[in-house]
Amino acid sequence: MTNHTDFSVLLSLCADRVHTMTLVQLLCMTSLLGVIQTVKIHSYNVALLDLVDHYEERKPSVIQTLTTGDYDVMCIQEVWYGSDVAEIRKTVGSSVFVYTPPLFQETVLWNWVNVPPCHNAALTVACIFYNCASLTNKAALTNCSVGCGMMSESQACISCLTVSGKGALRCFDYRKREAMNVPGVMLLSQRKVNSVKSVFFEPNVKQILRRAFIEAEIEGVGTVICSHTASNIGQEYYEPNLLNVYSSWEEQNLADSRKLTAAARRSNKPLIMGDLNTSPGIPAFNVIADFEGAYNHFLSEGFASPYVTMVGLCTYCVQNPLRSGWNYSHVLDHIFVRDHTVLSAKRIYVENIPLQDFPRSDHYGIEVEVGN
């Protein structure tokens, strides 16, 4: 390996000489390859939930992408169901390290028998169905559901009902007996992982959408922090057990972002990535700012978003046919870097699934390649 100064000097020397003769150019290229270890980092919100259309049709293509994709480390978001986690683990095989926060599994008979997330919530769900199902406003629907006693149910049940929407019957399916990956985040690495842990932003607090981050030390990469922070889901803030903590989704998002950078302060060569639900405004590409205070916070902590500076195209885009209910394009997906040499950045997983008129997800993925 080389440090950044060594790399910059070598690159400068090569740039000064490559115009003179092809042999020198080849020698320079060989020298660079010899001292630079390239690492491909991906972040991708795969939207494996029924609230996004064509979940069942999209899932095989998503899992194939995770299996065959050209990456060293990948942070994925919105893998909520334990059965999907298990299928991904099985399909990618033993050559890929796969980590999620501990799954929430409901059990009975002294933890001997697994049961569905909402096995004991029939009365609550019946109340929600009869009194709340017709409500289209998310805040009104949530408040009505809370009135039916949803927050007295287990976190697994709350999470399952929240992300399943029209597919909520799986929350009662005794064939699946679904476990829940409550924060939906997942880390894949084809490089050796020396240590890994998960941290919930709000420990021991039941939430409609409970958030967390994964922190891992990965050989040849550094500290990787993978997360999915609070999103813009309306004007009214309605997370029931955090109403005395935050007044808006934007305030919660900024608090999440601060916790991520606080974790990174203890780290060597950190990368913070995921669907971080913060977007700068990029007028040249019709990208509209959203929760921009959090984006600026990352910059103030010495991080850069190479995808924004080198590409700048939306990742959550109006033209994506899986998008609904939102009229603006944003760059919500980031790989923030500090103390890394950035070699390239690009948008990935944009194309439609073969024989379909929609892509794998309502988000597009991003790649940043760094040299260590």
LODOFI-992103 format. One line per 4 residues: number of its first residue (from 1); their letters; for each residue x, y, z of N, C-alpha, C. Coordinates in steps of 0.2 Angstrom, whole numbers, always signed. Layout:
NUM = a = X:Y:Z:X:Y:Z:X:Y:Z | ...
END
This chain:
1 = mtnh = +4:-6:+0:+0:+0:+0:+4:+6:+0 | +1:+12:-1:+5:+18:-1:+0:+23:+2 | +3:+29:+5:-1:+34:+8:-3:+39:+3 | -8:+43:+5:-10:+48:-1:-5:+52:-4
5 = tdfs = +0:+54:+0:+5:+59:-2:+9:+55:-7 | +11:+48:-6:+15:+44:-10:+11:+43:-17 | +5:+42:-16:+1:+41:-22:+0:+47:-26 | +0:+53:-23:-1:+59:-27:+5:+61:-31
9 = vlls = +11:+60:-27:+18:+61:-31:+18:+56:-36 | +17:+50:-36:+18:+45:-41:+13:+47:-47 | +7:+48:-45:+2:+50:-50:+5:+56:-54 | +8:+61:-51:+10:+67:-54:+16:+65:-59
13 = lcad = +21:+61:-56:+26:+59:-60:+24:+56:-66 | +19:+51:-66:+17:+48:-72:+14:+52:-76 | +10:+57:-74:+6:+62:-78:+11:+66:-82 | +17:+68:-79:+22:+72:-82:+25:+68:-88
17 = rvht = +25:+61:-88:+29:+57:-92:+26:+53:-97 | +19:+52:-96:+16:+47:-101:+15:+50:-108 | +16:+56:-109:+16:+59:-116:+22:+57:-120 | +27:+55:-116:+34:+55:-120:+34:+48:-124
21 = mtlv = +32:+43:-120:+33:+36:-124:+28:+31:-121 | +26:+27:-125:+21:+22:-122:+24:+17:-117 | +30:+15:-118:+34:+11:-113:+33:+14:-106 | +35:+21:-105:+35:+24:-99:+28:+24:-96
25 = qllc = +23:+25:-100:+16:+25:-98:+14:+18:-95 | +16:+13:-99:+15:+6:-96:+18:+5:-89 | +24:+7:-89:+28:+7:-82:+24:+10:-77 | +22:+16:-78:+18:+20:-73:+12:+17:-71
29 = mtsl = +8:+14:-76:+2:+11:-74:+4:+5:-70 | +9:+1:-72:+11:-5:-68:+13:-3:-61 | +16:+3:-60:+18:+5:-53:+12:+7:-49 | +8:+10:-52:+2:+12:-49:-2:+6:-46
33 = lgvi = -3:+1:-51:-7:-5:-49:-3:-9:-43 | +3:-8:-43:+7:-11:-38:+6:-9:-31 | +5:-2:-31:+5:+1:-24:-2:+3:-22 | -7:+3:-26:-14:+5:-25:-18:-1:-24
37 = qtvk = -22:-2:-19:-26:-8:-18:-33:-5:-19 | -37:-6:-24:-43:-4:-26:-49:-7:-23 | -54:-4:-20:-59:-7:-17:-66:-4:-19 | -70:-8:-22:-77:-6:-24:-82:-6:-19
41 = ihsy = -85:+0:-17:-90:+0:-12:-97:+2:-15 | -102:-2:-13:-109:-1:-16:-113:+1:-10 | -118:+5:-12:-124:+6:-7:-130:+5:-12 | -135:+2:-9:-141:+0:-13:-147:-1:-8
45 = nval = -152:+3:-9:-159:+2:-6:-163:-2:-10 | -164:-9:-8:-167:-14:-13:-175:-14:-12 | -178:-11:-7:-185:-10:-7:-188:-17:-7 | -186:-22:-3:-189:-28:-2:-195:-28:+3
49 = ldlv = -200:-25:+1:-206:-24:+5:-212:-23:+0 | -218:-25:+2:-224:-25:-2:-227:-18:-3 | -224:-13:+1:-226:-6:+0:-224:-4:-7 | -219:-7:-9:-216:-5:-16:-218:-10:-21
53 = dhye = -221:-8:-26:-224:-13:-31:-220:-18:-34 | -223:-24:-35:-219:-29:-39:-214:-33:-34 | -215:-33:-28:-210:-36:-23:-208:-43:-25 | -213:-47:-26:-211:-54:-27:-208:-55:-34
57 = erkp = -210:-51:-39:-206:-51:-46:-199:-48:-45 | -198:-43:-41:-191:-40:-41:-186:-44:-36 | -189:-48:-31:-184:-51:-27:-179:-55:-30 | -181:-60:-34:-176:-64:-37:-170:-60:-41
61 = sviq = -172:-55:-44:-167:-51:-48:-162:-47:-43 | -165:-45:-37:-161:-41:-32:-156:-46:-29 | -159:-52:-28:-154:-57:-24:-149:-59:-29 | -150:-60:-36:-145:-61:-41:-140:-56:-41
65 = tltt = -142:-50:-41:-138:-44:-41:-133:-44:-35 | -135:-46:-29:-131:-47:-23:-126:-52:-24 | -128:-57:-28:-124:-63:-29:-118:-62:-34 | -120:-59:-39:-115:-58:-45:-112:-51:-46
69 = gdyd = -114:-46:-41:-112:-40:-42:-105:-39:-41 | -102:-34:-44:-94:-33:-44:-93:-28:-38 | -93:-30:-32:-91:-26:-26:-87:-30:-21 | -83:-26:-17:-80:-28:-12:-84:-28:-5
73 = vmci = -87:-22:-4:-92:-21:+1:-98:-18:-1 | -104:-20:+2:-110:-18:+0:-115:-17:+6 | -117:-11:+6:-122:-9:+11:-129:-9:+8 | -134:-13:+10:-140:-13:+7:-145:-12:+13
77 = qevw = -151:-9:+11:-156:-6:+15:-163:-9:+13 | -168:-10:+17:-174:-12:+16:-175:-19:+15 | -171:-23:+18:-172:-31:+18:-175:-32:+25 | -181:-32:+26:-185:-32:+32:-186:-39:+35
81 = ygsd = -188:-44:+30:-190:-50:+32:-185:-55:+33 | -185:-59:+39:-180:-64:+40:-179:-69:+35 | -185:-71:+31:-185:-76:+26:-181:-73:+20 | -181:-67:+19:-177:-64:+13:-170:-64:+15
85 = vaei = -168:-62:+22:-161:-62:+24:-158:-69:+23 | -162:-74:+25:-160:-81:+25:-159:-83:+17 | -163:-81:+13:-162:-83:+6:-156:-79:+3 | -155:-73:+5:-149:-70:+3:-143:-73:+5
89 = rktv = -142:-75:+12:-137:-79:+15:-135:-85:+11 | -141:-89:+9:-140:-95:+6:-137:-94:-1 | -140:-89:-5:-138:-88:-12:-131:-85:-13 | -129:-81:-9:-123:-78:-10:-117:-82:-8
93 = gssv = -119:-87:-4:-114:-92:-2:-109:-90:+3 | -105:-95:+5:-100:-94:+11:-94:-89:+9 | -93:-88:+3:-88:-83:+1:-89:-76:+3 | -95:-74:+4:-97:-67:+6:-99:-67:+13
97 = fvyt = -97:-63:+17:-99:-61:+24:-105:-58:+24 | -110:-60:+27:-117:-57:+27:-118:-55:+35 | -120:-49:+36:-122:-47:+43:-128:-43:+43 | -133:-44:+48:-138:-40:+50:-138:-39:+57
101 = pplf = -142:-34:+60:-143:-34:+67:-147:-40:+69 | -147:-42:+75:-150:-48:+77:-158:-48:+75 | -160:-53:+72:-167:-53:+70:-172:-54:+76 | -178:-51:+76:-183:-51:+81:-187:-57:+79
105 = qetv = -187:-62:+83:-191:-68:+82:-196:-69:+88 | -203:-69:+86:-207:-71:+91:-208:-78:+93 | -208:-80:+99:-208:-87:+101:-213:-89:+106 | -215:-95:+107:-219:-97:+113:-216:-103:+116
109 = lwnw = -219:-106:+121:-217:-112:+125:-209:-111:+126 | -208:-106:+130:-201:-105:+133:-196:-105:+127 | -198:-101:+122:-193:-100:+116:-192:-106:+112 | -196:-111:+113:-194:-117:+109:-198:-117:+102
113 = vnvp = -203:-113:+102:-207:-114:+95:-207:-107:+92 | -205:-106:+86:-206:-99:+83:-213:-98:+80 | -215:-92:+81:-222:-90:+79:-222:-84:+74 | -227:-82:+71:-227:-76:+67:-226:-70:+71
117 = pchn = -224:-64:+68:-223:-58:+72:-229:-56:+76 | -235:-56:+73:-241:-54:+76:-246:-60:+78 | -243:-65:+80:-247:-71:+82:-252:-69:+87 | -251:-64:+92:-255:-63:+97:-258:-56:+97
121 = aalt = -259:-54:+90:-261:-47:+89:-268:-46:+85 | -272:-52:+85:-278:-52:+81:-283:-46:+83 | -284:-45:+89:-289:-39:+91:-286:-33:+88 | -280:-31:+89:-277:-25:+87:-277:-24:+80
125 = vaci = -276:-29:+76:-276:-29:+69:-283:-28:+66 | -288:-32:+69:-295:-31:+68:-297:-24:+68 | -295:-21:+74:-297:-14:+75:-294:-9:+70 | -287:-11:+68:-284:-7:+63:-288:-7:+56
129 = fync = -290:-14:+55:-293:-15:+48:-299:-12:+48 | -303:-12:+53:-310:-9:+52:-310:-1:+53 | -306:+1:+57:-306:+8:+59:-301:+13:+55 | -296:+10:+52:-290:+14:+50:-288:+12:+43
133 = aslt = -290:+7:+40:-288:+4:+33:-290:+9:+28 | -295:+13:+28:-297:+17:+23:-293:+24:+23 | -289:+25:+28:-286:+32:+29:-280:+31:+24 | -279:+37:+20:-273:+37:+16:-267:+41:+18
137 = nkaa = -269:+46:+23:-264:+50:+26:-260:+46:+31 | -253:+46:+30:-249:+41:+34:-249:+43:+41 | -249:+50:+43:-250:+52:+50:-257:+50:+53 | -262:+51:+49:-268:+49:+52:-269:+41:+52
141 = ltnc = -266:+37:+48:-266:+30:+48:-262:+28:+54 | -256:+31:+55:-252:+29:+61:-256:+30:+68 | -258:+36:+68:-262:+38:+74:-268:+34:+76 | -272:+32:+71:-277:+28:+72:-275:+21:+74
145 = svgc = -270:+18:+71:-267:+12:+73:-264:+12:+80 | -261:+17:+82:-259:+18:+89:-265:+18:+94 | -270:+21:+91:-276:+21:+95:-279:+14:+96 | -278:+10:+91:-280:+3:+92:-275:-2:+96
149 = gmms = -270:+1:+98:-265:-2:+103:-259:-5:+99 | -258:-3:+94:-252:-6:+90:-246:-5:+94 | -244:+0:+97:-238:+1:+101:-237:-4:+107 | -243:-7:+109:-242:-12:+114:-240:-19:+112
153 = esqa = -240:-20:+105:-238:-26:+102:-230:-26:+102 | -227:-32:+100:-220:-33:+100:-217:-28:+94 | -211:-27:+95:-207:-23:+90:-208:-27:+83 | -207:-34:+83:-207:-37:+77:-214:-36:+74
157 = cisc = -219:-37:+78:-226:-36:+75:-227:-29:+72 | -225:-24:+76:-225:-17:+74:-222:-16:+67 | -216:-18:+67:-212:-17:+61:-215:-21:+55 | -217:-27:+56:-220:-31:+51:-226:-28:+48
161 = ltvs = -231:-25:+52:-237:-22:+50:-235:-15:+46 | -230:-12:+48:-228:-5:+45:-225:-6:+38 | -221:-11:+37:-218:-12:+31:-222:-17:+26 | -227:-20:+28:-230:-25:+24:-236:-22:+20
165 = gkga = -239:-17:+23:-245:-14:+19:-250:-19:+17 | -251:-20:+11:-256:-24:+8:-254:-32:+9 | -248:-33:+11:-246:-40:+12:-245:-42:+19 | -249:-38:+23:-249:-39:+31:-251:-46:+33
169 = lrcf = -254:-50:+29:-256:-57:+31:-250:-61:+32 | -244:-59:+30:-238:-63:+31:-236:-62:+38 | -238:-57:+42:-237:-56:+49:-240:-61:+53 | -245:-65:+50:-249:-70:+54:-248:-77:+51
173 = dyrk = -243:-78:+46:-242:-84:+42:-238:-89:+46 | -241:-94:+48:-238:-99:+52:-233:-104:+48 | -234:-103:+42:-229:-107:+37:-223:-104:+37 | -223:-97:+37:-216:-93:+37:-213:-92:+44
177 = ream = -218:-91:+49:-216:-89:+55:-210:-84:+55 | -212:-78:+52:-207:-73:+50:-203:-70:+55 | -197:-70:+55:-193:-66:+59:-192:-59:+56 | -190:-54:+60:-190:-47:+57:-183:-44:+58
181 = nvpg = -180:-42:+52:-174:-38:+53:-176:-30:+53 | -177:-29:+60:-181:-23:+61:-179:-16:+58 | -172:-15:+58:-170:-9:+54:-169:-10:+47 | -169:-16:+44:-169:-17:+37:-162:-17:+34
185 = vmll = -157:-15:+38:-150:-14:+35:-146:-21:+35 | -142:-21:+30:-138:-28:+29:-131:-26:+26 | -126:-29:+28:-119:-28:+26:-116:-34:+23 | -114:-34:+17:-111:-39:+13:-103:-37:+12
189 = sqrk = -99:-42:+13:-92:-40:+12:-88:-46:+9 | -84:-45:+3:-80:-51:+1:-73:-50:+3 | -72:-46:+8:-66:-45:+11:-66:-47:+19 | -61:-49:+22:-61:-51:+29:-64:-46:+33
193 = vnsv = -69:-48:+37:-72:-43:+42:-69:-45:+49 | -65:-40:+52:-62:-41:+58:-66:-40:+64 | -71:-36:+64:-76:-35:+69:-82:-32:+66 | -88:-33:+70:-94:-30:+67:-99:-30:+73
197 = ksvf = -103:-24:+73:-108:-24:+78:-114:-19:+75 | -120:-20:+78:-125:-15:+76:-127:-11:+82 | -129:-5:+81:-131:+0:+86:-138:+3:+84 | -143:+3:+88:-149:+6:+87:-149:+13:+89
201 = fepn = -151:+18:+85:-151:+25:+87:-155:+27:+93 | -160:+23:+94:-164:+24:+100:-165:+18:+104 | -160:+16:+108:-160:+10:+112:-167:+9:+116 | -170:+3:+116:-175:+1:+120:-181:+5:+119
205 = vkqi = -182:+8:+113:-188:+12:+112:-192:+8:+106 | -198:+6:+107:-202:+4:+102:-204:+9:+97 | -203:+8:+90:-205:+13:+85:-208:+10:+79 | -212:+15:+76:-215:+13:+70:-210:+11:+65
209 = lrra = -204:+15:+64:-199:+13:+60:-192:+14:+64 | -190:+8:+67:-184:+8:+71:-178:+8:+67 | -173:+13:+68:-167:+13:+64:-161:+11:+68 | -156:+9:+64:-149:+7:+67:-144:+8:+62
213 = fiea = -138:+7:+64:-132:+6:+60:-128:+0:+61 | -124:-2:+56:-119:-8:+57:-113:-4:+56 | -108:-6:+61:-101:-4:+61:-97:-10:+60 | -92:-10:+55:-88:-15:+54:-81:-13:+53
217 = eieg = -76:-17:+55:-69:-16:+53:-67:-21:+48 | -66:-18:+42:-65:-23:+36:-58:-22:+34 | -54:-28:+33:-47:-28:+31:-46:-25:+24 | -41:-20:+24:-40:-17:+17:-45:-11:+16
221 = vgtv = -50:-10:+20:-55:-5:+19:-55:+0:+24 | -55:-2:+30:-56:+3:+36:-62:+2:+40 | -65:+7:+43:-71:+7:+46:-77:+8:+42 | -82:+4:+41:-87:+4:+37:-94:+5:+41
225 = icsh = -97:+10:+40:-104:+11:+44:-109:+11:+39 | -114:+7:+40:-120:+6:+35:-126:+7:+39 | -130:+12:+36:-136:+14:+39:-142:+16:+35 | -148:+17:+38:-154:+19:+34:-157:+24:+39
229 = tasn = -156:+30:+38:-158:+35:+43:-165:+38:+42 | -168:+41:+47:-175:+44:+46:-177:+47:+40 | -182:+46:+37:-184:+48:+31:-190:+54:+31 | -191:+57:+26:-196:+62:+25:-202:+59:+23
233 = igqe = -206:+57:+28:-213:+54:+27:-219:+58:+29 | -218:+65:+28:-223:+69:+29:-222:+75:+33 | -227:+80:+33:-226:+86:+37:-227:+85:+44 | -231:+80:+46:-233:+79:+53:-228:+74:+56
237 = yyep = -225:+75:+62:-221:+70:+65:-225:+66:+69 | -225:+59:+68:-229:+55:+72:-226:+48:+75 | -220:+48:+76:-217:+43:+79:-219:+43:+87 | -223:+38:+89:-227:+39:+95:-223:+40:+101
241 = nlln = -217:+36:+102:-213:+36:+108:-207:+41:+108 | -207:+45:+102:-202:+50:+102:-204:+57:+101 | -211:+58:+103:-214:+64:+102:-211:+69:+107 | -208:+67:+112:-205:+72:+117:-198:+72:+116
245 = vyss = -195:+69:+110:-188:+70:+109:-187:+74:+102 | -191:+73:+97:-190:+76:+91:-197:+79:+89 | -196:+85:+85:-203:+88:+83:-204:+87:+75 | -199:+84:+72:-200:+83:+65:-196:+77:+63
249 = weeq = -197:+75:+57:-193:+69:+54:-186:+72:+52 | -186:+78:+50:-179:+81:+48:-175:+82:+54 | -178:+84:+60:-174:+84:+66:-171:+77:+68 | -175:+72:+67:-173:+65:+69:-168:+63:+64
253 = nlad = -168:+65:+58:-163:+63:+53:-157:+66:+54 | -157:+72:+56:-150:+76:+58:-147:+73:+64 | -152:+71:+69:-149:+67:+75:-146:+61:+73 | -149:+57:+69:-146:+51:+67:-139:+52:+63
257 = srkl = -139:+57:+59:-133:+58:+56:-127:+60:+60 | -129:+64:+66:-124:+66:+71:-121:+60:+74 | -126:+55:+76:-123:+49:+79:-119:+45:+74 | -120:+45:+68:-115:+41:+63:-109:+45:+63
261 = taaa = -108:+51:+63:-102:+54:+63:-98:+54:+70 | -102:+54:+75:-99:+53:+82:-96:+46:+82 | -99:+41:+79:-96:+34:+79:-90:+34:+75 | -90:+38:+69:-84:+38:+65:-78:+42:+67
265 = rrsn = -79:+46:+72:-73:+50:+75:-68:+45:+79 | -71:+39:+81:-66:+34:+84:-63:+30:+79 | -64:+31:+73:-62:+26:+68:-57:+29:+63 | -53:+24:+60:-48:+25:+55:-51:+24:+48
269 = kpli = -50:+29:+44:-52:+29:+37:-59:+27:+37 | -64:+31:+39:-71:+29:+40:-75:+30:+33 | -80:+26:+32:-84:+26:+26:-91:+26:+30 | -96:+31:+28:-102:+31:+31:-107:+30:+24
273 = mgdl = -111:+25:+24:-115:+24:+18:-122:+21:+19 | -126:+22:+14:-133:+20:+15:-138:+25:+12 | -144:+23:+13:-149:+28:+11:-150:+32:+17 | -147:+38:+17:-146:+42:+22:-151:+48:+22
277 = ntsp = -156:+48:+17:-162:+52:+17:-160:+59:+18 | -154:+61:+15:-153:+68:+14:-150:+70:+7 | -152:+75:+4:-150:+77:-2:-148:+84:-3 | -142:+85:-6:-141:+92:-8:-145:+94:-14
281 = gipa = -146:+100:-16:-149:+103:-22:-144:+103:-27 | -145:+100:-33:-141:+100:-39:-145:+102:-45 | -145:+109:-46:-150:+111:-51:-148:+109:-58 | -142:+107:-60:-140:+105:-66:-143:+98:-68
285 = fnvi = -145:+94:-63:-148:+88:-64:-155:+88:-61 | -158:+93:-60:-165:+94:-57:-166:+90:-51 | -160:+90:-47:-160:+86:-40:-162:+92:-35 | -168:+90:-31:-170:+95:-26:-167:+93:-19
289 = adfe = -166:+98:-16:-163:+97:-9:-169:+94:-4 | -166:+90:+0:-171:+87:+5:-167:+85:+11 | -169:+88:+17:-166:+87:+23:-158:+89:+22 | -157:+94:+19:-150:+96:+17:-146:+98:+23
293 = gayn = -148:+99:+29:-144:+101:+35:-140:+95:+37 | -143:+89:+36:-139:+83:+37:-133:+82:+32 | -134:+83:+26:-129:+83:+21:-123:+88:+23 | -125:+94:+25:-120:+99:+26:-117:+97:+33
297 = hfls = -120:+93:+37:-117:+91:+43:-111:+86:+42 | -112:+81:+37:-107:+76:+35:-101:+80:+32 | -102:+85:+28:-97:+89:+25:-93:+93:+31 | -97:+95:+36:-93:+99:+41:-89:+95:+46
301 = egfa = -90:+88:+45:-86:+83:+49:-80:+80:+45 | -79:+84:+39:-73:+82:+35:-75:+76:+30 | -81:+74:+29:-83:+69:+24:-84:+72:+18 | -84:+68:+12:-86:+70:+6:-90:+65:+3
305 = spyv = -95:+67:-2:-99:+62:-5:-97:+62:-12 | -92:+57:-14:-89:+57:-21:-95:+57:-26 | -100:+53:-25:-105:+52:-30:-108:+59:-31 | -110:+63:-26:-113:+70:-28:-108:+74:-32
309 = tmvg = -101:+74:-30:-97:+78:-34:-95:+76:-40 | -95:+69:-41:-92:+66:-48:-98:+64:-52 | -104:+63:-50:-109:+61:-54:-115:+66:-53 | -119:+66:-48:-124:+70:-46:-131:+69:-49
313 = lcty = -132:+63:-52:-138:+61:-55:-142:+58:-49 | -149:+59:-49:-153:+57:-44:-153:+49:-43 | -154:+47:-37:-154:+40:-35:-161:+38:-33 | -165:+43:-31:-172:+42:-30:-176:+47:-35
317 = cvqn = -178:+44:-40:-180:+48:-46:-187:+48:-48 | -190:+54:-50:-197:+54:-53:-198:+49:-58 | -193:+48:-63:-194:+44:-69:-194:+36:-67 | -192:+35:-61:-192:+27:-59:-199:+25:-58
321 = plrs = -202:+20:-62:-209:+18:-62:-211:+15:-56 | -206:+13:-51:-208:+11:-45:-210:+16:-40 | -208:+22:-42:-209:+28:-37:-217:+30:-37 | -219:+32:-31:-226:+34:-31:-227:+39:-25
325 = gwny = -231:+44:-26:-233:+48:-21:-227:+54:-19 | -223:+55:-24:-217:+60:-22:-215:+63:-29 | -215:+69:-29:-214:+73:-36:-208:+76:-37 | -203:+74:-33:-196:+77:-34:-191:+71:-34
329 = shvl = -185:+73:-37:-179:+69:-38:-174:+71:-33 | -171:+66:-30:-166:+67:-25:-160:+63:-25 | -154:+65:-22:-149:+60:-21:-149:+58:-14 | -152:+53:-12:-153:+51:-5:-148:+46:-3
333 = dhif = -145:+43:-8:-140:+37:-6:-133:+40:-7 | -129:+38:-2:-122:+41:-1:-117:+36:+1 | -111:+37:-1:-105:+34:+2:-101:+40:+4 | -101:+42:+10:-97:+47:+12:-90:+44:+14
337 = vrdh = -85:+48:+12:-78:+45:+13:-74:+51:+17 | -69:+48:+21:-64:+53:+24:-58:+49:+24 | -52:+52:+22:-45:+50:+22:-45:+44:+17 | -49:+44:+12:-48:+39:+7:-46:+42:+0
341 = tvls = -43:+39:-4:-41:+41:-11:-47:+39:-16 | -51:+43:-18:-57:+41:-22:-54:+41:-30 | -56:+35:-33:-54:+34:-40:-60:+35:-45 | -66:+33:-43:-71:+34:-47:-78:+34:-43
345 = akri = -83:+36:-47:-90:+35:-44:-95:+34:-50 | -100:+31:-48:-105:+30:-54:-112:+28:-51 | -117:+29:-55:-124:+26:-53:-125:+19:-56 | -128:+14:-52:-128:+7:-54:-135:+5:-53
349 = yven = -137:-1:-56:-143:-4:-55:-149:+0:-58 | -148:+3:-63:-153:+8:-66:-158:+4:-71 | -155:-1:-74:-159:-4:-80:-165:-8:-77 | -170:-9:-82:-176:-13:-80:-174:-20:-80
353 = iplq = -178:-24:-76:-177:-31:-75:-179:-34:-82 | -175:-39:-85:-177:-42:-91:-184:-44:-92 | -187:-42:-97:-194:-43:-99:-199:-40:-94 | -197:-35:-91:-201:-31:-86:-200:-23:-88
357 = dfpr = -205:-19:-86:-205:-12:-87:-203:-8:-81 | -200:-11:-76:-198:-8:-70:-191:-11:-68 | -187:-7:-64:-180:-9:-62:-181:-14:-55 | -176:-15:-52:-176:-19:-46:-178:-16:-40
361 = sdhy = -178:-9:-40:-180:-6:-34:-182:+1:-36 | -185:+5:-31:-187:+12:-32:-181:+17:-31 | -176:+14:-29:-169:+18:-28:-165:+15:-33 | -160:+19:-36:-154:+16:-40:-148:+16:-35
365 = giev = -144:+11:-36:-138:+10:-32:-132:+15:-34 | -127:+15:-30:-121:+19:-31:-115:+15:-30 | -110:+17:-34:-103:+14:-32:-98:+19:-32 | -94:+18:-27:-88:+23:-26:-82:+18:-26
369 = evgn = -77:+19:-30:-71:+15:-30:-65:+19:-26 | -62:+16:-21:-57:+20:-18:-50:+16:-18 | -45:+19:-18:-38:+16:-17:-35:+17:-11 | -33:+11:-8:-30:+12:-1:-23:+10:-1
END
